[in-house]
Amino acid sequence: MKFLVIWSFKRVTLTPDLVRAVLDMRSYAKRLKDEGKLEAHYHIVGKHGGAWIFDVGSNEELENLLAGMPVYNLAEYEVYPLAEMR
């Protein structure tokens, strides 16, 4: 199951927690890519956040991966299930 997740920060005030979370996102994304759970991830130009495409086995797995994101409590998420166009 593929999902597009667009996330952006609730606030952009630079705090030590926010800086630490942003720095941890790179290694989190790499781990998910290595595990085959993250197909692609992008920065949205002009925004504070990103667009990630997950490839997971279930809604619950996606929820767990989102909850594990270093920015989880600092960001808002839009989740879109994806289907191939035939």
C-alpha positions in Angstrom: 0.0 0.0 0.0 1.4 3.4 -1.0 0.7 6.6 0.8 1.7 10.2 0.1 2.3 12.0 3.3 2.7 15.8 3.3 3.9 17.2 6.5 4.7 20.7 7.7 5.7 22.3 10.9 2.9 23.6 13.2 5.2 26.5 14.0 8.5 27.6 12.7 10.0 29.1 15.8 13.4 27.6 16.1 13.7 25.7 19.3 16.4 23.2 20.4 13.8 20.4 20.1 12.9 21.5 16.5 16.5 21.7 15.4 17.3 18.3 16.9 14.2 16.7 15.3 15.0 18.2 11.9 18.6 16.9 12.1 17.3 13.4 13.0 15.0 13.2 10.0 17.8 12.5 7.6 18.9 9.3 9.4 15.2 8.3 10.0 14.5 8.6 6.2 17.7 6.6 5.3 16.7 3.8 7.7 13.2 3.6 6.2 14.6 3.7 2.6 17.0 0.9 3.5 14.1 -1.2 4.9 12.0 -0.5 1.7 9.3 1.4 3.6 10.1 4.8 2.1 10.0 5.0 -1.6 10.9 8.7 -1.9 11.1 11.8 0.1 11.1 15.4 -1.0 11.5 18.9 0.4 8.6 21.2 -0.8 10.3 24.4 -2.0 9.3 27.4 0.0 7.7 25.4 2.8 8.9 24.0 6.1 8.2 20.3 5.7 8.2 17.6 3.1 6.4 15.1 1.0 7.2 11.4 1.6 5.9 8.4 -0.3 5.6 5.3 1.9 5.2 1.7 0.7 3.9 -0.3 3.6 1.8 -3.4 4.4 -1.0 -1.7 6.3 -2.6 1.4 7.7 -1.3 0.5 11.1 2.3 0.2 9.8 2.1 3.6 8.3 0.7 5.0 11.6 3.6 3.5 13.5 6.2 4.9 11.1 4.6 8.3 11.3 4.6 8.2 15.1 8.3 7.3 14.9 9.2 10.4 12.9 11.5 12.7 15.0 9.2 15.6 14.1 6.0 13.8 14.9 4.8 16.0 17.7 6.0 19.2 16.0 4.3 18.7 12.6 0.9 18.3 11.0 0.2 15.6 8.4 -1.9 15.1 5.4 -2.1 11.4 4.4 -3.3 10.3 0.9 -3.7 6.7 -0.1 -2.3 6.2 -3.6 -3.6 3.9 -6.3 -2.0 3.1 -9.7 -3.8 4.6 -12.7 -4.5 1.9 -15.3 
